């Protein structure tokens, strides 16, 4: 088996770790061991983590947080309907797709919850690669090809 990183995808934050000689938790360039699980639309692009978190103050409608609460559910799911009352962003049935799905609106576009989660995972992988380069540990971090859930 090749090198792998473990990612704890939480509703509020993500943490990544890998095993070199010992288990190491990934630390970003600012010394943080976690990435806020938040995605936002900023100046025509998707941003993740702290940059997205700072946007909650002035543009909460374009900030997606706690995406895991609604992932894998349909728009008519009672849990989704209850969550929608407390979220700053819009949730709606997809313009294309099935009745058993939903989309969130970010920057005026429809995104499936899994696409939002993928943006968070991309940032976690980038942070891991950057961490390894700073540590001068030239371990190749694989592209995300499969996910295992426990």
KAZIDA-V897748 format. One record per residue. RES is the residue in three letters. PSI is psi in whole degrees, -180 to 180 (NA if undefined). BURIAL is # if it has 9 or more other C-alpha atoms within 8 Angstrom, else .. Layout:
RES,PSI,BURIAL
RES,PSI,BURIAL
//
This chain:
UNK,138,.
UNK,-173,.
UNK,147,.
UNK,153,.
UNK,146,#
UNK,135,.
UNK,126,#
UNK,105,.
UNK,97,.
UNK,166,.
UNK,-33,#
UNK,-29,#
UNK,159,#
UNK,144,#
UNK,138,#
UNK,147,#
UNK,160,#
UNK,166,#
UNK,122,#
UNK,-100,.
UNK,-47,.
UNK,169,.
UNK,131,.
UNK,135,.
UNK,135,#
UNK,132,#
UNK,131,#
UNK,180,#
UNK,-13,.
UNK,6,.
UNK,11,.
UNK,141,.
UNK,1,#
UNK,158,#
UNK,122,#
UNK,134,#
UNK,62,#
UNK,139,#
UNK,140,#
UNK,165,#
UNK,121,#
UNK,120,.
UNK,45,.
UNK,10,.
UNK,160,.
UNK,132,.
UNK,154,#
UNK,151,#
UNK,-136,#
UNK,-39,#
UNK,-42,#
UNK,-40,#
UNK,-42,#
UNK,-23,.
UNK,-14,#
UNK,-33,#
UNK,-41,.
UNK,-10,.
UNK,59,.
UNK,-23,#
UNK,-23,#
UNK,31,#
UNK,123,#
UNK,118,#
UNK,159,#
UNK,40,#
UNK,-26,#
UNK,-24,#
UNK,-29,.
UNK,-3,#
UNK,137,.
UNK,9,.
UNK,162,#
UNK,163,#
UNK,-36,#
UNK,-4,.
UNK,131,.
UNK,-33,.
UNK,-41,.
UNK,-45,#
UNK,-38,#
UNK,-42,.
UNK,-37,#
UNK,-28,#
UNK,-22,.
UNK,0,.
UNK,148,.
UNK,-17,.
UNK,165,#
UNK,139,#
UNK,138,#
UNK,167,#
UNK,149,#
UNK,149,#
UNK,-25,.
UNK,135,.
UNK,-162,.
UNK,167,.
UNK,-17,#
UNK,21,.
UNK,-179,#
UNK,167,#
UNK,158,#
UNK,155,#
UNK,125,#
UNK,119,#
UNK,30,.
UNK,1,.
UNK,155,.
UNK,134,#
UNK,137,#
UNK,149,#
UNK,-35,#
UNK,-31,.
UNK,-37,.
UNK,-45,#
UNK,-38,#
UNK,-37,.
UNK,-38,#
UNK,-45,#
UNK,-40,.
UNK,-41,.
UNK,-38,#
UNK,-44,#
UNK,-43,#
UNK,-46,.
UNK,-38,#
UNK,-46,#
UNK,-44,#
UNK,-41,#
UNK,-47,#
UNK,-38,#
UNK,-40,#
UNK,-30,.
UNK,-2,.
UNK,41,.
UNK,99,.
UNK,59,.
UNK,129,.
UNK,126,.
UNK,122,#
UNK,157,.
UNK,154,.
UNK,115,.
UNK,-21,.
UNK,155,.
UNK,139,.
UNK,130,.
UNK,137,.
UNK,NA,.
//
